[in-house]
Amino acid sequence: MGYSSSSAFTFLITANILGNHYNSRQAFPSNYGYVPGPKKPSARLLPFFDDIIMMCNYSNGEIVENHSNLWNMSFAVRSSRGLTSPVKTKITLLQDENNIYRGEFISFKISTMDVYDRPRVFGGDLWYATMYDQKSKFGTMGKVVDHNNGTYSVYFYAGNAGTVAFRFVLVLQREAIMFQRNVLRTTEMRAAWTGTFVSGNVTETSNCFLVREGTWKDKCEYPHPKALGKSTFLCDPPKSLPCYTMSLITVNKRSGATVAMDKETQSLFRSPNANQKVTSSPAMINIKERETSAVRDTDMYTIPSCEADLKAPLSDGYWIKDRWVSLVCQNKKWDDVIEVQRCLQNKEIYFLGDSTTRQWFQMMVEVVGYPINVTDKNWRPRVKSIPDEYLVTGEDDYHWNIQDLRNNITMKYRHHALSRHSKIPIIVFLT
């Protein structure tokens, strides 16, 4: 509250009649004639059994504002509050189920309830929602929007006409997510490795770990901002060898900090709390075809050209008969080898990531024209060089290149710097 140079000033009075406590807080300088003290202010207090806040005119004592924060004890009840229940939670369709056409969005509301039939007032639960038609091999994920008040909106794109079913799964409750974020992820040195140091005929080992916060003293430090961000990979110094002689990292499952979890916390990650289907999931819905099936997604839904930093749509797209249809951007199906080679001629392509990225790398080798039929069973083995056509180089499965000599196309795969694989060659840190 401020003050002005006018003749009337205001100050704040608070009172609690039940506790017989009075207090006045000055809202303007003491040289204007008011000095705070224990003396009871000369104001006629109203007979409420609660806190009364008055804003009074200093010149004549007139009450200009009166705020009563009544705490009615007659509303007191004995109650309980529980976790989000997949049994009690309600899912509501927000439109007429008899009037849904291909190309429209289907909207649902998730109203979370706990085991005591009490509405949840916080968000933060992790949901997994799908819409599918097994007959036509159509499927899509729902986009979940958390309103942070216990309710969620879910949007599906009706990309195909037919009868579809829905599945809503409570993956993790808010409390499990908070434990992961506030306890598990903030615990330093949870993962540990053994560093192997080699120089000539001398081989030594030491314990290694990741640190993000805090300080350390006398450690071998291996910063790698591009791969580890603000975290730092540290090792205890070997007995005699210098830090730079480390050549291999091996997972150490016996070392590393542990995170204590009591039975209540452990239950958050198990049935009936985790990964549970919501029992009130809606029944099947029939998506109607438009007047003509020739109407395309782009006729009903604006799909931008593919470029960087596109705004995320309400749906990323859908699968139809083993083919992905993107709603993010107007992607193209590249199934003509000659066209692919012409597009990538004289270019380098980098694949940086884990084993999933490695699968994409192997698939790209086939798309470019290397004679291999990649399947779930044969994507791991390295392909071999073909004289005058393909040159394969690299240290190991973490670091290798394939060059199409005829079209001057180079594809490079690099595994991320750290993993929980049994052995990680140090070459990974150098790229």
Protein Blocks (a to p, Z undefined) as FASTA:
>chain_A
ZZdfbfbdcddddddfklopacdddfbdfknopacdfbdcdddddfddbdddddddfklo
pafbdcdddddfklpccdddddddfklpccddfbdfklccehiacddddddddfkopacf
behiacddddddfklopacddddddehnopacdddddfbgcddddddddfbafklmmmmm
mmmmmpghkbccdddddehjbccdddddddfedcdehiaddddfklnomaccdddddfkb
cfklpcbdcddfkgccdddddfklmmmmpcfkbopacfkbccdddddddfblkbcfklmo
ccddddehiacdfbfbdceehiacdfkbccdddfbfklmmmmmgoiacddeddfklmmmm
mmmmmmnopacdddfklmmpccdddehkaccedjblmbccdddfklopacdddddfbdcb
fbdcfklmmZZ
